[in-house]
Amino acid sequence: MSEALESTTPTWPRNAWYVACTPDEIADKPLGRQICGERMVLYRKASGDAVALEDFCPHRGAPLSLGFVRDDLLVCGYHGLAMGCKGQADNMPGQKVKGFPPIRTFPIVERYGFIWVWPGDAEQASLDKLHHLEWAESDAWAYGGGLFHIKCDYRLMVDNLMDLTHETYVHASSIGQKEIDETPVKTRIVGDEVQTSRTIDGVKAPPFWQMALRGAGLDGDATVDRWQICRFSLPSHVMIEVGVALAGTGGYDADMANKAASIVVDFITPETETTHWYFWGMARQFAVDNELLTNEIREGQGGIFTEDLDMLEQQQANLLRHPARRLLKLNIDAGGVRSRMMIDRAIAAENGDASDDSDSIFDQAAA
C-alpha cells in the first residue's frame, strides 16, 4: 500500500469537531455512522437533544444502531438491552444489567444546521473549537446542500477542492472554462487557514453561473469578472468563495446588485482510510427567498460533485493498484500540499511527535 495508507498512525486529527450528519438523518430512528474509524450510533431524546454512543451493545456486540429509542433509552434490536445516553446499561427483560461497564460516549453538538461529533479525547472537546459559520446564522443568506459517501481518502477531496484547475476538464459543461487553467493561482497561509485564489476578468460566464446570474436578476449572457477563493481549515473543512460580477463593476468587491456571490460549503468527514462522508452545499447572498433557485442550484451542484466523485474514486483505485508510484507536485498543487502539511502537524501534535513536513505521496519536484 502507499505511504498514505500503510501507516498505523491515523491519517486524520481526532481532537476536532466533524460533521456527523444532518438533523433529518436522526429524526425518526437511530443512525449508525463510522467517523474517523469510530463506529457511532446517533439518536435523539424526547427533548430533542442529540446523543452519540459507541455502536456496540455490551451484551453480545450487536450494533445498537439496529435498535430503537424508547423513553430516551436506546434499545438493542438483538436481545432488548436498553442503554442510557451516558453509555450505561439501564435494563433488560428478566436480567440484571446495571453493573455492566459503560460503553463510550462522544461529545456532540447541533449547530449551524448540522450535527457535529468529537471522536477524540472528550476532555479536550470545547465549543470554542467549533468554527463560526456566519452564513448559517443570518437571514441574509440562503443554503441548500446534500451528502455523498465517497470511496476515497478524504485528503484526495481536500486536494481536489484546493486546486480548481480541474474544473476546465472535469466540469467542462457546467462551471469549467479554459481561462481557469490559463490564470495563475496564488497560495498563502492566513492565520489558521490555507488559501488559494484566482481572479478571471472579462469572460463569459459558464452555464452554471449564467443560471446564477439570471437568478440574481442579471443578464446571464453578460461579460463578467470571476473569482475563486478556497479556504482550508482543520480538521478538513474547505469553504470556497466563488462568484461572478458584471465586468468592470468591482469584481469580488462589487455591489450586491451587480454580482452573484456565494460560498461553496465542503465538510469532509473521514470514515476509513479510503472512504469519507462529504457534506456539500452552497450558501448564497442573492435571491435568498427563492426556493426554486435554491433547488435548481442544489441540483446543479449535485451533478457537478457527482463528476468529482467519479474521478476521485477512480483515482483512489489507481493509487491502490500502484502503491509504489510517486506523484508529481506541481505549482497548482500548493494549496493541497500545504493543507496536508497542516493536517500532518495536527496529527503529530496529538501524538506528541515532532512536526513532519513530508508531502506523503508527492515528489519534491515542482514545476
The 8 nearest C-alpha neighbors of each residue, nearest first, counted from 0:
[[1, 322, 5, 4, 319, 2, 323, 321],
 [2, 0, 322, 3, 4, 5, 323, 319],
 [1, 3, 4, 5, 359, 360, 6, 0],
 [4, 2, 1, 359, 5, 360, 6, 10],
 [3, 5, 1, 2, 6, 0, 272, 10],
 [6, 4, 2, 0, 1, 3, 7, 8],
 [7, 5, 8, 4, 2, 3, 9, 10],
 [6, 8, 9, 5, 4, 10, 3, 272],
 [7, 9, 6, 10, 346, 5, 11, 350],
 [10, 8, 11, 7, 6, 12, 346, 272],
 [9, 11, 8, 12, 272, 346, 3, 343],
 [10, 12, 9, 13, 346, 342, 35, 269],
 [13, 11, 346, 14, 345, 234, 15, 342],
 [14, 12, 119, 118, 15, 11, 35, 117],
 [15, 13, 119, 12, 120, 117, 118, 123],
 [14, 16, 117, 13, 234, 17, 12, 119],
 [15, 17, 117, 116, 115, 129, 18, 14],
 [18, 16, 115, 116, 268, 19, 15, 117],
 [17, 19, 115, 114, 20, 268, 113, 116],
 [20, 18, 115, 114, 116, 17, 21, 34],
 [21, 19, 114, 18, 113, 24, 22, 115],
 [20, 22, 113, 23, 24, 114, 112, 19],
 [23, 21, 24, 25, 113, 114, 20, 26],
 [22, 24, 26, 25, 21, 27, 20, 113],
 [23, 25, 22, 21, 26, 20, 30, 27],
 [26, 24, 23, 42, 28, 27, 29, 22],
 [25, 27, 23, 24, 28, 22, 43, 42],
 [28, 26, 25, 29, 24, 23, 43, 42],
 [27, 29, 25, 26, 67, 30, 42, 68],
 [30, 28, 42, 64, 41, 25, 40, 67],
 [29, 31, 41, 40, 64, 25, 32, 42],
 [30, 32, 40, 64, 39, 41, 29, 54],
 [33, 31, 39, 38, 40, 34, 30, 19],
 [32, 34, 38, 37, 270, 39, 36, 35],
 [35, 33, 270, 37, 36, 269, 32, 38],
 [36, 34, 270, 269, 37, 271, 33, 118],
 [35, 37, 34, 271, 270, 33, 38, 269],
 [38, 36, 34, 33, 35, 39, 118, 53],
 [39, 37, 33, 54, 32, 53, 34, 36],
 [40, 38, 54, 53, 32, 52, 31, 33],
 [39, 41, 31, 54, 64, 52, 30, 51],
 [40, 42, 51, 30, 50, 29, 31, 39],
 [41, 43, 29, 50, 25, 49, 30, 28],
 [44, 42, 49, 48, 47, 50, 45, 25],
 [43, 45, 71, 46, 47, 48, 49, 42],
 [44, 46, 47, 71, 43, 70, 48, 69],
 [47, 45, 44, 48, 43, 71, 49, 70],
 [46, 48, 44, 45, 43, 49, 26, 42],
 [49, 47, 44, 43, 46, 50, 45, 109],
 [48, 50, 43, 42, 47, 44, 51, 41],
 [49, 51, 42, 41, 43, 84, 52, 107],
 [52, 50, 41, 105, 40, 104, 39, 107],
 [53, 51, 104, 40, 39, 103, 105, 54],
 [52, 54, 39, 103, 55, 104, 38, 40],
 [55, 53, 39, 40, 62, 63, 38, 52],
 [56, 54, 62, 60, 53, 63, 61, 57],
 [55, 57, 60, 61, 58, 63, 62, 59],
 [58, 56, 60, 59, 55, 102, 99, 61],
 [57, 59, 56, 60, 80, 61, 78, 55],
 [60, 58, 61, 57, 56, 55, 77, 78],
 [61, 59, 56, 55, 57, 58, 62, 63],
 [60, 62, 56, 59, 55, 63, 77, 75],
 [63, 61, 55, 54, 64, 65, 56, 60],
 [62, 64, 75, 54, 65, 66, 55, 56],
 [63, 65, 31, 62, 40, 29, 66, 30],
 [66, 64, 63, 76, 62, 75, 67, 29],
 [65, 67, 76, 75, 64, 63, 74, 73],
 [66, 68, 74, 73, 28, 29, 69, 76],
 [67, 69, 73, 72, 74, 71, 70, 28],
 [70, 68, 72, 71, 73, 67, 74, 81],
 [69, 71, 72, 68, 45, 44, 73, 74],
 [72, 70, 44, 69, 68, 45, 73, 83],
 [73, 71, 83, 69, 70, 82, 68, 81],
 [72, 74, 68, 82, 81, 67, 69, 75],
 [75, 73, 81, 67, 66, 79, 80, 68],
 [74, 76, 66, 79, 63, 80, 77, 81],
 [75, 77, 66, 65, 79, 78, 74, 67],
 [76, 78, 75, 79, 61, 66, 80, 65],
 [79, 77, 80, 76, 75, 91, 58, 92],
 [78, 80, 75, 74, 91, 76, 77, 81],
 [81, 79, 91, 75, 74, 78, 90, 82],
 [80, 82, 74, 90, 73, 89, 72, 91],
 [83, 81, 88, 73, 89, 72, 87, 86],
 [84, 82, 72, 87, 85, 86, 89, 88],
 [83, 85, 86, 50, 72, 82, 87, 71],
 [86, 84, 83, 87, 104, 101, 52, 103],
 [87, 85, 102, 101, 83, 84, 104, 103],
 [86, 88, 101, 83, 82, 85, 89, 102],
 [87, 89, 82, 97, 96, 81, 90, 99],
 [90, 88, 82, 81, 97, 83, 87, 96],
 [91, 89, 81, 96, 80, 88, 92, 97],
 [90, 92, 80, 94, 79, 81, 93, 96],
 [91, 93, 94, 90, 79, 80, 95, 78],
 [92, 94, 91, 95, 90, 96, 79, 80],
 [95, 93, 91, 92, 96, 90, 80, 97],
 [96, 94, 97, 90, 91, 93, 98, 92],
 [95, 97, 98, 99, 88, 90, 94, 89],
 [98, 96, 88, 99, 89, 95, 90, 87],
 [97, 99, 96, 100, 88, 95, 87, 101],
 [98, 100, 97, 96, 88, 101, 87, 57],
 [99, 101, 98, 102, 87, 88, 57, 97],
 [102, 100, 87, 86, 99, 103, 88, 85],
 [101, 103, 86, 53, 87, 104, 100, 57],
 [102, 104, 53, 52, 86, 101, 105, 85],
 [103, 105, 52, 86, 51, 53, 85, 102],
 [104, 106, 51, 52, 117, 107, 118, 116],
 [107, 105, 117, 116, 121, 104, 124, 108],
 [106, 108, 116, 115, 105, 51, 117, 50],
 [107, 109, 115, 114, 110, 116, 106, 49],
 [110, 108, 114, 113, 115, 107, 112, 111],
 [109, 111, 112, 113, 108, 114, 115, 135],
 [112, 110, 135, 113, 136, 132, 109, 114],
 [111, 113, 110, 21, 22, 109, 114, 135],
 [114, 112, 21, 111, 110, 109, 22, 20],
 [115, 113, 109, 20, 19, 21, 18, 108],
 [114, 116, 18, 19, 17, 108, 107, 16],
 [117, 115, 107, 16, 17, 106, 19, 118],
 [116, 118, 16, 106, 15, 119, 105, 14],
 [119, 117, 13, 116, 105, 14, 35, 120],
 [120, 118, 13, 14, 117, 121, 15, 123],
 [119, 121, 122, 123, 14, 124, 118, 13],
 [122, 120, 124, 123, 119, 106, 105, 117],
 [123, 121, 120, 124, 125, 119, 106, 14],
 [122, 124, 121, 120, 125, 14, 119, 15],
 [125, 123, 121, 122, 117, 106, 126, 120],
 [126, 124, 127, 128, 123, 129, 122, 121],
 [125, 127, 128, 129, 124, 108, 130, 16],
 [126, 128, 125, 129, 130, 124, 131, 16],
 [129, 127, 126, 125, 130, 15, 16, 124],
 [130, 128, 126, 127, 16, 131, 125, 15],
 [131, 129, 128, 132, 127, 126, 16, 232],
 [130, 132, 133, 129, 111, 135, 128, 127],
 [133, 131, 134, 135, 130, 111, 136, 129],
 [132, 134, 135, 136, 131, 137, 111, 140],
 [133, 135, 132, 136, 137, 140, 282, 139],
 [134, 136, 111, 133, 132, 137, 112, 140],
 [137, 135, 133, 134, 111, 138, 132, 140],
 [136, 138, 139, 134, 140, 135, 133, 141],
 [137, 139, 140, 136, 141, 287, 134, 135],
 [140, 138, 137, 284, 287, 141, 134, 285],
 [141, 139, 284, 138, 283, 134, 137, 287],
 [140, 142, 287, 283, 282, 284, 139, 143],
 [143, 141, 282, 281, 283, 140, 144, 280],
 [144, 142, 280, 281, 297, 293, 282, 141],
 [280, 145, 143, 279, 297, 281, 142, 146],
 [144, 146, 279, 278, 280, 147, 143, 301],
 [147, 145, 278, 277, 279, 148, 276, 144],
 [148, 146, 277, 276, 149, 278, 145, 279],
 [147, 149, 276, 275, 277, 150, 146, 274],
 [150, 148, 275, 274, 151, 147, 308, 276],
 [151, 149, 274, 312, 273, 275, 148, 152],
 [150, 152, 273, 274, 315, 312, 149, 153],
 [151, 153, 273, 154, 274, 155, 272, 275],
 [154, 152, 156, 155, 275, 269, 151, 267],
 [155, 153, 157, 156, 152, 158, 339, 235],
 [154, 156, 158, 157, 153, 152, 159, 151],
 [157, 155, 159, 154, 153, 158, 160, 311],
 [156, 158, 154, 160, 155, 159, 161, 335],
 [159, 157, 335, 155, 161, 156, 160, 154],
 [160, 158, 156, 157, 162, 161, 155, 163],
 [161, 159, 157, 162, 158, 163, 156, 237],
 [160, 162, 158, 334, 335, 159, 229, 157],
 [163, 161, 160, 164, 159, 332, 331, 158],
 [162, 164, 165, 166, 160, 161, 159, 179],
 [163, 165, 180, 166, 162, 179, 167, 331],
 [166, 164, 163, 167, 168, 169, 162, 170],
 [165, 167, 175, 170, 169, 168, 164, 163],
 [168, 166, 175, 176, 171, 165, 177, 170],
 [167, 169, 171, 166, 165, 170, 175, 164],
 [168, 170, 166, 165, 171, 167, 306, 307],
 [171, 169, 166, 175, 173, 172, 168, 174],
 [170, 172, 175, 167, 168, 173, 169, 176],
 [171, 173, 170, 175, 174, 206, 205, 169],
 [174, 172, 207, 206, 170, 171, 175, 205],
 [175, 173, 205, 207, 170, 171, 206, 166],
 [176, 174, 167, 171, 166, 170, 173, 205],
 [175, 177, 167, 178, 179, 171, 205, 174],
 [176, 178, 179, 167, 180, 181, 175, 168],
 [177, 179, 181, 176, 180, 182, 199, 202],
 [180, 178, 181, 177, 182, 176, 164, 167],
 [179, 181, 164, 182, 178, 177, 167, 183],
 [180, 182, 178, 179, 177, 183, 164, 199],
 [181, 183, 180, 179, 178, 184, 199, 197],
 [184, 182, 181, 185, 197, 180, 179, 331],
 [185, 183, 197, 196, 195, 182, 186, 331],
 [184, 186, 196, 195, 197, 183, 187, 194],
 [187, 185, 195, 194, 334, 333, 184, 196],
 [188, 186, 194, 193, 189, 195, 185, 334],
 [187, 189, 193, 192, 194, 190, 186, 191],
 [190, 188, 192, 191, 193, 187, 194, 230],
 [191, 189, 192, 188, 193, 232, 187, 194],
 [190, 192, 189, 232, 193, 188, 233, 231],
 [193, 191, 232, 189, 231, 190, 188, 230],
 [192, 194, 188, 231, 230, 187, 338, 189],
 [195, 193, 230, 187, 229, 186, 188, 192],
 [196, 194, 186, 229, 185, 228, 334, 184],
 [197, 195, 228, 185, 227, 184, 229, 194],
 [196, 198, 184, 227, 226, 185, 183, 228],
 [199, 197, 226, 225, 227, 200, 196, 224],
 [200, 198, 225, 224, 226, 197, 201, 182],
 [201, 199, 224, 202, 225, 198, 223, 246],
 [200, 202, 223, 224, 222, 246, 199, 203],
 [203, 201, 222, 223, 200, 204, 224, 199],
 [202, 204, 222, 223, 205, 221, 220, 201],
 [203, 205, 208, 209, 202, 223, 206, 222],
 [204, 206, 174, 208, 207, 209, 173, 203],
 [207, 205, 209, 173, 208, 210, 174, 204],
 [208, 206, 173, 210, 209, 174, 205, 211],
 [209, 207, 211, 210, 206, 205, 204, 212],
 [208, 210, 219, 206, 212, 211, 207, 204],
 [209, 211, 208, 213, 207, 212, 214, 206],
 [212, 210, 208, 214, 213, 209, 215, 259],
 [213, 211, 215, 217, 209, 219, 214, 210],
 [212, 214, 216, 217, 210, 219, 215, 211],
 [213, 215, 211, 212, 216, 210, 292, 286],
 [214, 216, 212, 213, 217, 285, 286, 259],
 [215, 217, 213, 214, 212, 218, 286, 256],
 [218, 216, 212, 213, 215, 219, 214, 257],
 [217, 219, 221, 220, 213, 212, 216, 209],
 [218, 220, 209, 212, 213, 221, 217, 210],
 [221, 219, 218, 209, 222, 203, 204, 212],
 [222, 220, 218, 219, 223, 203, 245, 204],
 [221, 223, 203, 202, 246, 201, 245, 220],
 [224, 222, 246, 245, 244, 201, 202, 243],
 [223, 225, 200, 246, 244, 201, 250, 243],
 [224, 226, 243, 199, 198, 242, 200, 223],
 [227, 225, 198, 241, 242, 197, 199, 251],
 [226, 228, 241, 196, 197, 240, 229, 198],
 [227, 229, 196, 240, 239, 195, 241, 230],
 [230, 228, 239, 195, 194, 161, 238, 196],
 [229, 231, 194, 238, 237, 193, 239, 192],
 [232, 230, 237, 193, 192, 236, 194, 338],
 [233, 231, 192, 236, 235, 234, 237, 191],
 [234, 232, 235, 236, 342, 231, 341, 15],
 [233, 235, 232, 12, 236, 15, 342, 11],
 [236, 234, 233, 267, 232, 266, 237, 268],
 [235, 237, 266, 232, 231, 265, 267, 233],
 [238, 236, 231, 265, 230, 239, 232, 266],
 [237, 239, 264, 230, 263, 229, 265, 262],
 [240, 238, 229, 263, 262, 228, 230, 241],
 [239, 241, 262, 228, 227, 261, 263, 229],
 [242, 240, 227, 226, 261, 262, 260, 239],
 [241, 243, 260, 259, 226, 225, 261, 244],
 [242, 244, 225, 224, 259, 258, 223, 260],
 [245, 243, 258, 250, 223, 224, 257, 246],
 [244, 246, 223, 257, 248, 258, 222, 224],
 [247, 245, 223, 224, 222, 248, 201, 244],
 [246, 248, 249, 245, 250, 224, 223, 244],
 [249, 247, 253, 246, 245, 250, 244, 257],
 [250, 248, 253, 252, 247, 251, 244, 254],
 [249, 251, 253, 244, 224, 252, 248, 225],
 [250, 252, 253, 249, 226, 244, 242, 243],
 [253, 251, 249, 250, 254, 248, 255, 244],
 [254, 252, 249, 250, 248, 251, 255, 257],
 [253, 255, 256, 257, 252, 258, 249, 248],
 [256, 254, 257, 258, 253, 259, 285, 260],
 [255, 257, 254, 258, 253, 215, 259, 217],
 [258, 256, 255, 254, 244, 245, 253, 248],
 [259, 257, 244, 255, 243, 256, 260, 245],
 [258, 260, 242, 243, 212, 215, 285, 211],
 [261, 259, 242, 241, 258, 283, 284, 243],
 [260, 262, 283, 282, 241, 240, 242, 284],
 [261, 263, 240, 282, 239, 281, 264, 241],
 [262, 264, 281, 239, 238, 280, 240, 282],
 [263, 265, 280, 238, 279, 281, 262, 266],
 [264, 266, 279, 237, 236, 278, 238, 267],
 [267, 265, 236, 278, 277, 268, 279, 237],
 [266, 268, 277, 235, 276, 236, 265, 278],
 [267, 269, 276, 275, 17, 277, 266, 18],
 [270, 268, 275, 35, 153, 34, 271, 276],
 [269, 271, 34, 275, 35, 33, 274, 36],
 [272, 270, 274, 273, 36, 269, 35, 275],
 [271, 273, 152, 274, 4, 270, 10, 269],
 [272, 274, 152, 151, 271, 150, 275, 153],
 [275, 273, 150, 151, 271, 270, 152, 149],
 [274, 276, 269, 270, 149, 153, 268, 148],
 [277, 275, 148, 268, 267, 147, 269, 149],
 [276, 278, 267, 147, 146, 266, 279, 148],
 [279, 277, 146, 266, 265, 145, 267, 276],
 [280, 278, 265, 144, 145, 264, 277, 146],
 [144, 281, 279, 264, 143, 263, 145, 282],
 [280, 282, 263, 264, 262, 142, 143, 144],
 [281, 283, 142, 262, 141, 261, 140, 263],
 [284, 282, 261, 141, 140, 285, 260, 281],
 [285, 283, 140, 139, 261, 260, 287, 141],
 [284, 286, 287, 215, 283, 259, 260, 140],
 [287, 285, 289, 288, 215, 214, 284, 292],
 [286, 288, 141, 285, 289, 140, 284, 139],
 [289, 287, 286, 290, 141, 285, 293, 292],
 [288, 290, 292, 291, 286, 287, 293, 214],
 [291, 289, 293, 292, 288, 294, 287, 295],
 [292, 290, 294, 293, 289, 295, 296, 288],
 [291, 293, 295, 294, 290, 289, 296, 214],
 [294, 292, 290, 296, 291, 295, 143, 297],
 [293, 295, 297, 291, 292, 296, 298, 290],
 [294, 296, 292, 298, 297, 293, 291, 299],
 [295, 297, 299, 293, 298, 294, 300, 292],
 [298, 296, 294, 300, 299, 295, 144, 143],
 [297, 299, 301, 295, 296, 300, 294, 302],
 [300, 298, 296, 302, 301, 297, 295, 303],
 [301, 299, 303, 297, 302, 298, 296, 304],
 [300, 302, 298, 304, 299, 303, 297, 305],
 [301, 303, 305, 299, 300, 304, 298, 306],
 [302, 304, 300, 306, 305, 301, 299, 170],
 [303, 305, 307, 306, 301, 302, 300, 308],
 [306, 304, 308, 302, 307, 303, 301, 309],
 [305, 307, 304, 309, 303, 308, 310, 169],
 [308, 306, 304, 310, 305, 309, 311, 303],
 [309, 307, 305, 311, 306, 310, 312, 304],
 [308, 310, 306, 307, 312, 311, 305, 313],
 [309, 311, 307, 313, 308, 312, 314, 306],
 [312, 310, 314, 308, 313, 309, 307, 315],
 [311, 313, 315, 314, 150, 309, 151, 310],
 [312, 314, 316, 310, 311, 315, 317, 309],
 [315, 313, 311, 317, 312, 316, 310, 318],
 [316, 314, 312, 318, 151, 317, 313, 311],
 [317, 315, 313, 319, 314, 318, 320, 312],
 [316, 318, 320, 314, 319, 315, 321, 313],
 [319, 317, 315, 321, 320, 316, 322, 314],
 [318, 320, 316, 317, 322, 321, 315, 0],
 [319, 321, 317, 318, 322, 316, 0, 315],
 [320, 322, 318, 319, 323, 324, 317, 1],
 [323, 321, 1, 0, 319, 324, 318, 320],
 [324, 322, 321, 1, 325, 0, 2, 318],
 [325, 323, 322, 321, 326, 318, 1, 360],
 [324, 326, 360, 361, 362, 323, 327, 322],
 [327, 325, 361, 362, 360, 328, 324, 363],
 [328, 326, 362, 361, 329, 364, 325, 365],
 [327, 329, 365, 361, 362, 364, 332, 363],
 [330, 328, 365, 366, 332, 331, 327, 333],
 [329, 331, 332, 333, 366, 365, 328, 184],
 [330, 332, 329, 333, 162, 184, 334, 164],
 [333, 331, 330, 329, 335, 334, 336, 328],
 [334, 332, 336, 335, 331, 330, 337, 186],
 [335, 333, 337, 161, 336, 332, 195, 186],
 [334, 336, 158, 338, 161, 332, 337, 333],
 [335, 337, 333, 339, 338, 334, 332, 340],
 [338, 336, 340, 334, 339, 335, 333, 341],
 [337, 339, 335, 341, 340, 336, 334, 193],
 [340, 338, 342, 336, 341, 337, 343, 335],
 [339, 341, 343, 337, 338, 342, 356, 344],
 [340, 342, 338, 344, 339, 343, 337, 345],
 [341, 343, 339, 345, 340, 344, 346, 338],
 [344, 342, 340, 346, 345, 341, 339, 347],
 [345, 343, 347, 354, 341, 346, 342, 348],
 [344, 346, 348, 342, 347, 343, 12, 349],
 [347, 345, 12, 343, 349, 348, 344, 342],
 [348, 346, 352, 344, 350, 349, 345, 354],
 [347, 349, 351, 345, 350, 346, 352, 344],
 [350, 348, 346, 347, 351, 345, 12, 352],
 [351, 349, 347, 348, 352, 346, 345, 353],
 [350, 352, 348, 349, 347, 353, 346, 354],
 [353, 351, 347, 350, 348, 354, 349, 355],
 [352, 354, 347, 355, 351, 348, 344, 350],
 [353, 355, 344, 347, 352, 356, 348, 343],
 [354, 356, 357, 344, 353, 343, 347, 340],
 [355, 357, 340, 358, 354, 343, 344, 341],
 [358, 356, 355, 359, 340, 343, 361, 360],
 [357, 359, 361, 360, 356, 336, 340, 339],
 [360, 358, 361, 357, 3, 2, 339, 362],
 [359, 361, 325, 326, 358, 2, 3, 362],
 [362, 360, 326, 358, 328, 359, 327, 325],
 [363, 361, 327, 364, 328, 326, 325, 360],
 [362, 364, 365, 328, 361, 327, 358, 329],
 [363, 365, 362, 328, 327, 366, 329, 361],
 [366, 364, 329, 328, 330, 363, 327, 362],
 [365, 329, 330, 364, 328, 331, 327, 332]]
